[in-house]
Amino acid sequence: MRFNFKRYAAVAVASTALVAGSCFAQATPIDVSSVTDVMSAAGVAVATIGTAGLSLYYGIKLYKWLKGAGA
């Protein structure tokens, strides 16, 4: 028995189209405002921690540079 790729590919494409169509058939939109609020708040925290980390890193480099210039 030969395996017919074309026939199974056509079935796969047709079933994917049916599944995708049913996913977009919702009548009510999904409310994502709470998720975006949490992500915005987390973004502020990440930016603050990142700024502190970069300040520490470059502060140490500046200290070593100034210490080496005085010797």
C-alpha positions as CSV (number, residue, x, y, z in Angstrom):
1,M,0.0,0.0,0.0
2,R,1.4,3.4,-1.0
3,F,1.2,6.4,1.2
4,N,-0.6,9.3,-0.5
5,F,1.0,12.5,0.8
6,K,-1.2,14.8,-1.4
7,R,-4.5,13.4,0.0
8,Y,-3.3,13.7,3.6
9,A,-1.9,17.2,3.0
10,A,-5.3,18.3,1.6
11,V,-7.1,16.9,4.7
12,A,-4.6,18.6,7.0
13,V,-5.1,22.0,5.3
14,A,-8.9,21.6,5.3
15,S,-9.0,20.7,9.0
16,T,-6.7,23.5,9.9
17,A,-8.9,26.0,8.0
18,L,-11.9,24.7,9.9
19,V,-10.2,25.0,13.3
20,A,-8.9,28.4,12.6
21,G,-12.3,29.6,11.5
22,S,-13.9,28.4,14.6
23,C,-11.3,30.1,16.8
24,F,-12.1,33.5,15.4
25,A,-15.9,33.0,15.6
26,Q,-16.2,34.2,19.2
27,A,-18.9,36.9,19.7
28,T,-17.3,38.5,22.7
29,P,-13.8,40.0,22.6
30,I,-11.3,38.9,25.2
31,D,-10.4,41.6,27.8
32,V,-6.6,41.8,28.1
33,S,-6.4,45.1,29.9
34,S,-5.4,43.5,33.2
35,V,-2.6,41.6,31.6
36,T,-1.2,44.8,29.9
37,D,-1.4,46.6,33.2
38,V,0.6,44.0,34.9
39,M,3.2,44.0,32.1
40,S,3.5,47.7,32.2
41,A,4.1,47.7,36.0
42,A,6.7,44.9,35.6
43,G,8.4,46.9,32.8
44,V,8.9,49.8,35.2
45,A,10.4,47.5,37.8
46,V,12.7,45.9,35.2
47,A,13.9,49.3,34.0
48,T,14.7,50.4,37.5
49,I,16.7,47.3,38.3
50,G,18.5,47.5,35.0
51,T,19.4,51.1,35.6
52,A,20.7,50.3,39.1
53,G,22.8,47.4,37.7
54,L,24.3,49.5,34.9
55,S,25.1,52.3,37.4
56,L,26.8,49.9,39.7
57,Y,28.8,48.3,36.8
58,Y,30.0,51.6,35.4
59,G,30.5,53.1,38.9
60,I,33.0,50.4,39.6
61,K,34.7,51.0,36.3
62,L,34.9,54.7,37.0
63,Y,36.3,54.1,40.4
64,K,39.0,51.8,39.1
65,W,39.8,54.3,36.3
66,L,40.1,57.2,38.8
67,K,42.2,55.1,41.2
68,G,44.5,54.1,38.4
69,A,44.9,57.7,37.2
70,G,46.1,58.9,40.6
71,A,48.9,56.3,41.0
